[in-house]
């Protein structure tokens, strides 16, 4: 059986994920998204359709290669979706945010969801119980916070995001790390608490490359899914195949 291919071209890497229908098969990560890489990938797998999501702009050569081989969906705010967009500047809405919102609605239909994606940037997006993407907030991710502290000051070093994170830092490295990571965790917890007061029963989904770093620090219950974006892309691809 031919496989569906989802392509997530992000700020730090490109992730190619395979699906057998709606069943997740696996993911491969690449430093760049280009036609040469795709040729090698297509030589190893039998692909039937593909969808591309990019937050770094167009890649005409790679997209032309895909379109010449399989039916291709290039995700944008104008792509037919199984939910409604209520974002005022939908044309500037990141494809990654659209895809994770679709996945949240697919697994939690008829109920409100908060989707927290912790990556290069951190996004916190809301889908209401009627299946409308309402919008959300964007703030720096962990690495961006640490790099900013290093680059915009004279003496602060660049701390690694992995390591000891005491409640109160005992040296400069732990002070920076705890400030960045715990600060983000408090931001997420605060958003969850405020939304629960306004939308009782809202479910929080946690995803993204750095989600595991903050997960254990959260006071609120979350549903973790590291492959949420890829699954959402596949949902959109399947939805468009039926139209």
Backbone bond lengths (Angstrom), bond angles and torsions (degrees), N, CA, C in turn:
res aa  C-N    CA-C-N  psi(-1)  N-CA   C-N-CA  omega(-1)  CA-C   N-CA-C  phi
1 X - - - 1.467 - - 1.531 109.87 -
2 X 1.337 115.75 139.62 1.453 119.65 178.91 1.531 110.64 -72.13
3 X 1.329 114.61 148.06 1.459 121.09 -176.34 1.518 111.43 -103.31
4 X 1.330 115.19 150.61 1.459 120.98 170.87 1.520 108.87 -86.22
5 X 1.323 115.83 139.63 1.456 121.90 178.93 1.519 109.42 -115.21
6 X 1.339 116.44 126.04 1.458 121.07 173.06 1.519 108.59 -111.10
7 X 1.324 116.14 137.04 1.458 121.66 -177.51 1.519 108.99 -122.63
8 X 1.307 115.70 118.15 1.465 122.91 178.24 1.519 107.75 -110.53
9 X 1.340 115.72 100.47 1.460 121.24 179.28 1.520 108.06 -92.98
10 X 1.340 115.90 100.53 1.452 121.27 -173.58 1.508 113.22 -104.77
11 X 1.312 115.20 -173.36 1.463 120.97 -177.49 1.519 113.37 -69.32
12 X 1.324 117.49 -32.49 1.457 120.06 -174.87 1.524 114.04 -110.22
13 X 1.341 118.06 -18.57 1.463 120.70 -179.91 1.526 109.49 -166.95
14 X 1.331 115.43 171.83 1.459 121.75 174.18 1.519 108.20 -115.90
15 X 1.326 115.68 130.52 1.463 120.99 -177.97 1.525 109.56 -114.42
16 X 1.319 115.33 123.87 1.455 122.37 177.01 1.526 108.17 -106.67
17 X 1.344 115.54 120.94 1.461 120.86 -177.51 1.520 110.13 -120.72
18 X 1.321 115.68 144.83 1.457 122.28 -178.35 1.520 110.84 -113.49
19 X 1.348 115.09 143.08 1.462 121.94 179.34 1.516 109.22 -135.14
20 X 1.327 114.82 139.26 1.457 122.68 170.81 1.523 106.02 -101.25
21 X 1.329 116.72 95.00 1.460 119.54 -169.82 1.517 108.80 67.23
22 X 1.356 116.22 -120.00 1.463 119.45 176.59 1.526 112.50 -101.69
23 X 1.333 116.45 10.42 1.459 121.16 -179.75 1.525 110.62 -93.10
24 X 1.324 115.81 123.11 1.462 121.72 179.43 1.518 109.85 -70.90
25 X 1.350 116.17 128.68 1.468 121.62 -178.54 1.521 111.20 -100.47
26 X 1.332 117.69 -47.81 1.461 120.19 -179.21 1.514 111.32 168.14
27 X 1.337 115.02 173.02 1.460 121.85 -176.43 1.520 110.40 -133.21
28 X 1.324 116.15 142.32 1.455 122.40 170.21 1.529 108.15 -121.84
29 X 1.318 116.39 141.78 1.463 121.97 -176.35 1.525 110.04 -112.66
30 X 1.329 116.22 137.46 1.456 122.32 -179.85 1.534 109.94 -131.02
31 X 1.326 115.37 153.23 1.460 119.78 179.48 1.514 111.86 -75.29
32 X 1.339 117.03 -26.44 1.455 119.29 -177.92 1.520 110.35 -140.81
33 X 1.319 115.09 160.33 1.456 122.80 -178.67 1.522 107.88 -115.83
34 X 1.343 116.53 105.44 1.460 119.23 -179.20 1.533 110.07 -148.22
35 X 1.325 115.40 170.98 1.455 121.03 -175.79 1.527 112.19 -65.90
36 X 1.322 117.49 -35.70 1.470 120.42 -179.73 1.519 110.88 -62.52
37 X 1.306 116.63 -44.15 1.460 120.58 177.71 1.524 110.31 -62.20
38 X 1.323 117.32 -41.62 1.458 121.24 -179.15 1.525 111.79 -66.10
39 X 1.317 118.01 -37.71 1.463 120.74 178.01 1.521 110.72 -59.51
40 X 1.338 115.85 -44.21 1.459 120.48 178.12 1.524 110.74 -63.79
41 X 1.316 116.59 -40.16 1.466 120.97 -179.01 1.522 110.48 -66.46
42 X 1.328 117.45 -45.06 1.465 121.28 -179.18 1.527 111.58 -66.34
43 X 1.318 117.53 -25.25 1.458 120.40 178.30 1.528 111.60 -70.30
44 X 1.319 115.89 -21.36 1.474 120.54 -177.01 1.524 113.69 -100.64
45 X 1.328 117.89 -18.75 1.464 120.54 -175.57 1.520 110.74 -132.15
46 X 1.334 115.34 150.64 1.465 121.91 177.92 1.528 107.83 -94.67
47 X 1.321 116.57 98.59 1.458 122.33 -173.76 1.522 109.72 -97.42
48 X 1.336 116.46 134.36 1.460 120.93 -179.61 1.513 113.88 -105.03
49 X 1.332 117.48 -27.78 1.469 122.00 179.96 1.523 107.65 -161.10
50 X 1.339 115.68 158.76 1.461 119.57 -177.36 1.523 110.89 -144.50
51 X 1.314 114.83 156.47 1.452 122.53 174.60 1.525 108.29 -136.34
52 X 1.323 116.52 138.49 1.463 122.27 -178.72 1.515 110.04 -117.00
53 X 1.323 115.64 130.74 1.462 123.19 171.46 1.516 107.68 -123.10
54 X 1.340 116.52 125.47 1.455 119.97 -179.39 1.522 110.49 -133.20
55 X 1.338 114.79 136.12 1.465 120.11 174.18 1.529 109.86 -110.88
56 X 1.343 115.96 10.22 1.473 120.26 -177.77 1.529 112.34 -121.43
57 X 1.338 117.36 13.32 1.453 120.17 178.17 1.516 112.72 101.36
58 X 1.329 114.94 177.62 1.468 121.26 -176.78 1.527 112.01 -78.25
59 X 1.322 115.00 152.75 1.461 122.46 172.22 1.518 106.22 -132.24
60 X 1.330 115.47 86.69 1.464 121.22 -171.36 1.527 112.93 -57.88
61 X 1.342 117.54 -42.64 1.466 120.15 -177.58 1.529 111.15 -62.41
62 X 1.318 116.78 -47.31 1.460 120.48 -179.54 1.522 111.08 -66.24
63 X 1.328 116.88 -42.65 1.459 120.35 -179.31 1.524 111.77 -67.65
64 X 1.317 117.32 -36.20 1.469 120.32 176.60 1.525 110.76 -65.74
65 X 1.331 116.37 -38.28 1.464 119.59 176.85 1.527 110.07 -61.16
66 X 1.324 116.27 -46.71 1.465 120.07 -179.91 1.521 111.29 -60.82
67 X 1.332 116.06 -47.19 1.460 120.40 -177.16 1.527 112.15 -63.92
68 X 1.337 116.58 -25.17 1.465 120.03 179.21 1.530 112.16 -80.42
69 X 1.324 116.43 -14.29 1.467 120.55 -175.61 1.524 113.53 -107.20
70 X 1.345 117.23 -38.17 1.463 121.11 -174.03 1.528 110.14 -145.64
71 X 1.347 117.35 161.02 1.463 119.33 170.34 1.533 109.11 -58.62
72 X 1.335 115.85 130.15 1.467 120.67 -172.82 1.522 110.85 -123.79
73 X 1.335 115.48 132.75 1.464 122.34 170.23 1.524 107.38 -108.15
74 X 1.323 116.62 123.15 1.454 121.65 174.44 1.523 107.15 -102.02
75 X 1.321 115.79 107.52 1.457 120.57 -170.79 1.527 111.78 -67.58
76 X 1.331 115.11 134.18 1.461 122.88 172.22 1.526 107.39 -153.24
77 X 1.312 116.31 178.99 1.462 120.04 180.00 1.524 111.99 -67.84
78 X 1.331 117.90 -15.87 1.467 121.30 178.84 1.526 112.78 -93.36
79 X 1.328 117.77 -4.15 1.465 121.35 177.06 1.531 109.43 -67.30
80 X 1.334 119.20 135.46 1.469 120.27 174.57 1.529 111.21 -55.74
81 X 1.338 115.83 130.71 1.458 121.36 -175.00 1.525 110.86 -130.86
82 X 1.327 117.51 154.08 1.466 120.69 176.63 1.525 113.02 -82.49
83 X 1.329 117.99 15.90 1.456 122.78 171.38 1.529 109.28 -144.21
84 X 1.328 116.13 168.74 1.466 121.03 -178.38 1.521 109.71 -101.26
85 X 1.331 115.96 144.29 1.461 121.23 177.33 1.521 109.14 -99.25
86 X 1.323 116.17 123.96 1.465 122.17 177.23 1.527 110.44 -111.62
87 X 1.317 116.30 17.94 1.459 123.24 -179.79 1.529 108.09 -79.59
88 X 1.326 117.98 126.39 1.459 120.70 -173.66 1.532 112.36 -64.30
89 X 1.323 116.61 -36.64 1.474 119.46 178.09 1.529 108.70 -108.71
90 X 1.329 114.97 63.99 1.470 120.33 -175.42 1.518 112.22 -59.21
91 X 1.345 117.20 -29.50 1.463 120.05 -178.83 1.524 112.58 -69.04
92 X 1.334 117.97 -14.86 1.468 121.43 176.99 1.527 112.00 -106.51
93 X 1.312 116.68 5.62 1.468 120.65 -178.32 1.522 109.68 -75.26
94 X 1.333 116.60 127.09 1.458 121.65 -179.05 1.517 112.41 -62.89
95 X 1.330 115.91 137.28 1.464 120.38 179.48 1.517 112.07 -61.26
96 X 1.333 117.07 -32.10 1.459 119.70 178.62 1.519 111.15 -63.15
97 X 1.331 116.75 -37.97 1.459 120.96 179.14 1.530 111.09 -68.26
98 X 1.327 116.50 -37.58 1.458 120.56 176.85 1.521 110.84 -62.60
99 X 1.332 116.01 -46.68 1.467 120.56 -175.11 1.527 112.05 -65.10
100 X 1.330 118.19 -44.26 1.465 119.34 -179.78 1.521 111.07 -68.15
101 X 1.341 117.15 -32.67 1.472 120.06 176.93 1.525 110.32 -65.84
102 X 1.335 117.02 -41.07 1.464 120.78 177.80 1.527 110.77 -62.08
103 X 1.330 117.19 -42.11 1.460 119.71 179.34 1.521 111.26 -65.32
104 X 1.327 117.45 -40.43 1.468 120.26 178.37 1.525 110.39 -60.99
105 X 1.332 116.50 -44.86 1.469 120.02 179.87 1.526 111.16 -66.48
106 X 1.330 117.39 -33.64 1.464 121.52 -179.06 1.525 111.91 -66.92
107 X 1.328 117.34 -38.03 1.468 120.52 -177.79 1.522 112.02 -95.93
108 X 1.333 117.75 -11.39 1.466 121.45 -178.61 1.536 109.61 -134.75
109 X 1.342 117.14 53.87 1.472 119.92 -175.53 1.523 111.79 -68.85
110 X 1.313 115.86 145.68 1.460 120.34 177.82 1.508 114.07 77.24
111 X 1.342 116.82 10.14 1.470 120.66 -179.45 1.530 108.85 -141.48
112 X 1.319 115.71 158.21 1.466 121.27 -179.23 1.525 110.61 -80.08
113 X 1.333 115.12 146.82 1.464 121.03 179.68 1.516 110.82 -136.28
114 X 1.325 115.37 144.47 1.460 122.93 167.48 1.516 106.79 -111.42
115 X 1.324 116.46 126.93 1.458 120.83 179.23 1.518 108.51 -110.80
116 X 1.326 116.43 117.97 1.465 122.77 179.68 1.517 107.74 -108.64
117 X 1.325 116.08 116.05 1.461 122.03 -178.67 1.532 107.85 -115.69
118 X 1.333 115.86 110.52 1.463 121.88 -175.76 1.520 109.07 -101.60
119 X 1.326 116.35 99.06 1.451 121.65 179.83 1.513 110.53 -135.52
120 X 1.323 117.03 -139.61 1.460 120.05 175.38 1.518 109.70 -55.34
121 X 1.331 115.59 -46.58 1.461 122.37 167.29 1.521 107.65 -111.29
122 X 1.314 116.11 160.39 1.456 121.19 175.56 1.521 108.06 -106.82
123 X 1.332 117.12 126.54 1.457 120.91 176.70 1.524 109.27 -117.33
124 X 1.329 115.16 141.49 1.455 122.29 177.34 1.522 106.91 -128.86
125 X 1.332 117.02 104.79 1.459 122.15 -171.67 1.519 111.80 -118.91
126 X 1.329 115.30 151.33 1.463 121.34 -175.12 1.524 110.99 -120.91
127 X 1.329 115.54 131.04 1.459 123.68 168.85 1.519 106.77 -113.75
128 X 1.342 117.86 127.70 1.464 119.38 -177.20 1.524 110.99 -84.95
129 X 1.311 116.02 178.38 1.462 121.53 -174.64 1.520 112.96 -70.76
130 X 1.326 117.24 -11.16 1.465 121.31 177.20 1.532 111.96 -96.03
131 X 1.316 117.34 5.43 1.453 120.61 178.61 1.513 113.78 78.98
132 X 1.334 116.50 34.09 1.459 121.96 177.95 1.520 109.95 -110.92
133 X 1.317 116.08 128.80 1.457 120.36 172.88 1.521 107.07 -76.90
134 X 1.339 116.03 113.67 1.458 121.09 -172.82 1.529 113.17 -89.19
135 X 1.326 116.60 -23.59 1.460 121.21 -175.71 1.513 110.33 125.75
136 X 1.315 116.25 -164.72 1.458 119.16 -178.62 1.510 111.19 176.32
137 X 1.317 115.03 -164.16 1.460 122.35 -177.74 1.528 110.30 -122.25
138 X 1.334 114.95 151.81 1.457 121.65 176.61 1.522 108.36 -126.88
139 X 1.322 116.10 131.24 1.466 120.75 177.09 1.519 108.94 -142.24
140 X 1.338 118.37 169.29 1.468 120.04 -177.84 1.533 112.06 -63.75
141 X 1.331 115.17 145.54 1.454 120.41 171.61 1.519 110.18 -78.43
142 X 1.326 116.40 -178.07 1.465 120.60 -174.65 1.527 111.24 -63.81
143 X 1.328 117.46 -50.39 1.467 120.48 -178.57 1.524 111.03 -62.08
144 X 1.311 116.95 -40.00 1.458 120.53 179.09 1.530 111.18 -63.29
145 X 1.313 117.12 -38.66 1.462 120.97 178.06 1.531 110.72 -63.79
146 X 1.319 115.50 -45.46 1.459 119.47 -179.08 1.525 111.73 -67.66
147 X 1.327 116.89 -40.82 1.462 119.63 179.25 1.529 111.40 -66.71
148 X 1.315 116.28 -37.62 1.463 119.54 179.45 1.527 111.09 -63.52
149 X 1.322 116.28 -41.20 1.463 120.30 178.98 1.528 111.03 -62.73
150 X 1.337 115.40 -35.80 1.463 120.03 178.75 1.526 112.07 -75.13
151 X 1.316 117.30 -45.39 1.457 122.21 -173.33 1.531 113.55 -76.32
152 X 1.320 117.01 -30.83 1.457 120.36 -174.74 1.520 113.43 -99.36
153 X 1.329 115.95 9.75 1.462 120.61 174.10 1.526 108.63 -127.57
154 X 1.303 116.47 168.64 1.465 121.16 -177.54 1.519 112.80 -89.34
155 X 1.318 117.00 -39.72 1.463 119.63 -170.49 1.525 115.39 -113.77
156 X 1.329 118.99 -13.92 1.463 118.88 -176.96 1.529 110.69 -73.08
157 X 1.329 117.36 130.54 1.473 120.79 -179.77 1.524 110.90 -78.61
158 X 1.316 115.58 171.19 1.459 121.28 174.36 1.520 108.34 -88.60
159 X 1.318 116.40 110.73 1.463 121.52 -178.35 1.524 110.25 -87.80
160 X 1.320 116.17 147.18 1.455 121.99 175.98 1.520 108.76 -76.83
161 X 1.340 116.74 144.01 1.462 119.75 -179.64 1.524 112.65 -76.38
162 X 1.303 117.24 -15.43 1.461 121.94 177.34 1.522 109.24 -99.42
163 X 1.329 116.21 139.20 1.457 120.46 178.37 1.513 111.91 140.84
164 X 1.313 115.52 -172.33 1.458 121.39 -178.30 1.522 110.55 -63.37
165 X 1.349 116.34 137.13 1.465 121.46 179.21 1.516 109.71 -133.95
166 X 1.332 117.30 74.18 1.458 120.34 179.78 1.528 110.82 -67.97
167 X 1.309 116.21 160.84 1.458 120.24 177.45 1.523 110.40 -59.36
168 X 1.328 116.19 -38.62 1.461 121.94 176.12 1.529 107.21 -122.40
169 X 1.328 117.50 117.63 1.455 120.84 -177.60 1.517 112.64 -60.21
170 X 1.333 116.69 137.80 1.466 120.67 -178.00 1.524 112.25 -101.59
171 X 1.337 117.61 -4.38 1.467 122.12 172.14 1.527 107.02 -154.57
172 X 1.325 116.91 179.34 1.460 118.72 -173.67 1.526 111.99 -64.12
173 X 1.340 117.97 -40.26 1.462 120.95 -178.64 1.529 111.24 -62.62
174 X 1.338 116.69 -46.32 1.466 118.44 -179.85 1.522 111.58 -72.37
175 X 1.326 117.34 -30.51 1.461 120.05 176.19 1.522 110.68 -63.30
176 X 1.339 116.68 -43.55 1.454 121.30 178.27 1.527 111.40 -66.92
177 X 1.320 116.06 -47.63 1.467 120.72 -177.67 1.528 111.36 -63.93
178 X 1.323 116.08 -48.07 1.461 119.69 179.85 1.522 110.98 -64.19
179 X 1.320 116.57 -38.73 1.451 119.27 178.70 1.513 112.27 -62.76
180 X 1.331 116.09 -43.21 1.462 120.38 -178.79 1.520 112.00 -70.66
181 X 1.326 116.70 -49.91 1.460 120.15 -174.38 1.522 111.92 -76.54
182 X 1.327 116.63 -49.02 1.458 118.50 179.26 1.527 111.56 -66.14
183 X 1.333 116.10 -35.16 1.457 118.62 176.20 1.515 111.66 -60.31
184 X 1.336 116.81 -41.75 1.460 120.67 177.59 1.528 110.91 -66.01
185 X 1.339 116.41 -41.14 1.469 119.72 178.77 1.528 110.96 -61.38
186 X 1.324 116.93 -41.62 1.464 120.34 178.26 1.529 110.70 -65.20
187 X 1.326 116.32 -37.34 1.464 120.70 177.30 1.528 110.74 -61.54
188 X 1.332 115.42 -45.24 1.463 119.98 179.82 1.524 110.61 -65.43
189 X 1.330 116.59 -47.23 1.464 120.11 179.38 1.526 111.53 -60.31
190 X 1.332 116.47 -40.33 1.453 119.98 179.39 1.517 112.11 -63.64
191 X 1.329 116.54 -40.53 1.460 120.80 178.16 1.526 110.80 -65.67
192 X 1.328 116.30 -43.49 1.467 120.11 178.46 1.525 110.31 -59.48
193 X 1.332 116.80 -47.83 1.460 120.58 -178.91 1.516 112.50 -60.61
194 X 1.322 117.17 -43.63 1.464 120.71 -179.92 1.526 111.31 -65.43
195 X 1.329 116.67 -40.70 1.460 119.69 -179.89 1.520 111.74 -70.13
196 X 1.325 117.30 -35.47 1.461 119.76 177.99 1.522 111.48 -63.28
197 X 1.323 116.38 -31.92 1.466 119.98 177.63 1.526 111.21 -69.12
198 X 1.345 116.57 -33.29 1.459 121.13 -178.87 1.522 113.01 -91.62
199 X 1.327 116.74 -29.94 1.459 121.93 -176.34 1.528 108.94 -131.93
200 X 1.334 117.57 74.38 1.471 120.86 -177.65 1.531 111.60 -53.72
201 X 1.320 115.56 136.12 1.457 119.81 179.15 1.509 114.56 89.53
202 X 1.337 117.97 0.47 1.463 120.35 179.42 1.523 110.53 -61.05
203 X 1.322 116.72 138.18 1.464 122.81 179.02 1.520 109.17 -100.05
204 X 1.333 116.09 135.60 1.465 120.65 178.81 1.523 110.24 -104.60
205 X 1.343 115.82 126.63 1.455 122.52 175.12 1.526 108.39 -105.66
206 X 1.320 115.87 138.93 1.462 121.53 -179.49 1.526 109.17 -121.61
207 X 1.333 115.61 128.09 1.455 120.37 -179.37 1.522 109.25 -148.59
208 X 1.330 116.92 -177.36 1.460 121.17 179.03 1.510 112.77 105.15
209 X 1.327 115.34 158.83 1.455 121.83 -174.89 1.513 115.25 -60.68
210 X 1.343 117.56 -29.67 1.462 120.58 -178.76 1.526 112.57 -107.54
211 X 1.331 116.78 13.87 1.465 120.15 -177.73 1.530 112.08 -59.65
212 X 1.337 116.41 -38.17 1.467 119.62 -176.76 1.525 111.88 -64.12
213 X 1.332 117.23 -26.55 1.468 119.98 -178.01 1.520 111.37 -69.40
214 X 1.336 116.89 -36.26 1.471 119.85 -177.13 1.522 113.03 -96.64
215 X 1.319 117.86 -16.84 1.465 120.61 -172.37 1.529 113.03 -54.23
216 X 1.319 116.96 -47.15 1.458 119.98 -177.01 1.517 114.52 -70.19
217 X 1.318 117.71 -11.70 1.461 121.84 -179.71 1.526 112.75 -95.30
218 X 1.314 117.21 -5.83 1.458 120.14 -177.35 1.523 111.21 -81.57
219 X 1.313 115.60 136.27 1.464 120.49 178.87 1.525 111.27 -81.40
220 X 1.331 116.79 -26.87 1.452 121.13 -177.66 1.526 111.69 -91.31
221 X 1.312 115.64 154.27 1.458 122.03 177.63 1.513 110.14 -73.93
222 X 1.328 116.46 135.22 1.464 121.86 177.46 1.523 109.64 -133.52
223 X 1.324 115.43 158.41 1.460 122.28 173.83 1.525 106.94 -102.91
224 X 1.318 117.43 114.71 1.462 121.81 -176.40 1.526 111.03 -92.32
225 X 1.332 116.07 134.08 1.458 121.30 176.22 1.524 108.23 -150.32
226 X 1.338 118.04 100.18 1.464 120.79 -178.29 1.525 113.93 -66.22
227 X 1.340 117.67 -17.63 1.461 121.41 -177.28 1.525 112.02 -107.89
228 X 1.305 116.77 24.50 1.465 121.34 -174.36 1.525 112.87 -62.46
229 X 1.313 116.96 -40.83 1.465 120.36 -177.94 1.530 110.42 -65.40
230 X 1.321 116.50 -47.36 1.467 120.35 179.43 1.523 110.98 -60.76
231 X 1.308 117.03 -42.34 1.466 120.83 179.86 1.529 110.63 -64.39
232 X 1.337 116.34 -39.14 1.453 119.55 177.22 1.513 112.03 -64.58
233 X 1.330 116.72 -40.37 1.465 120.11 176.50 1.520 110.84 -61.02
234 X 1.311 116.76 -42.28 1.466 119.36 179.54 1.523 111.17 -65.82
235 X 1.331 116.83 -36.68 1.470 120.20 176.34 1.532 110.16 -60.17
236 X 1.317 116.49 -42.36 1.465 120.88 179.98 1.527 110.45 -66.66
237 X 1.327 116.45 -40.49 1.462 120.88 178.11 1.527 110.52 -62.11
238 X 1.322 117.42 -47.09 1.463 121.55 178.89 1.531 110.94 -62.46
239 X 1.320 116.36 -39.17 1.458 120.98 179.03 1.520 110.89 -62.66
240 X 1.330 117.08 -42.43 1.460 120.76 -179.06 1.528 112.23 -72.74
241 X 1.328 116.98 -26.06 1.467 119.49 177.96 1.526 111.19 -68.59
242 X 1.341 116.65 -23.75 1.472 121.29 -178.06 1.522 112.54 -87.09
243 X 1.340 116.43 -14.06 1.469 119.91 -176.75 1.537 111.28 -77.81
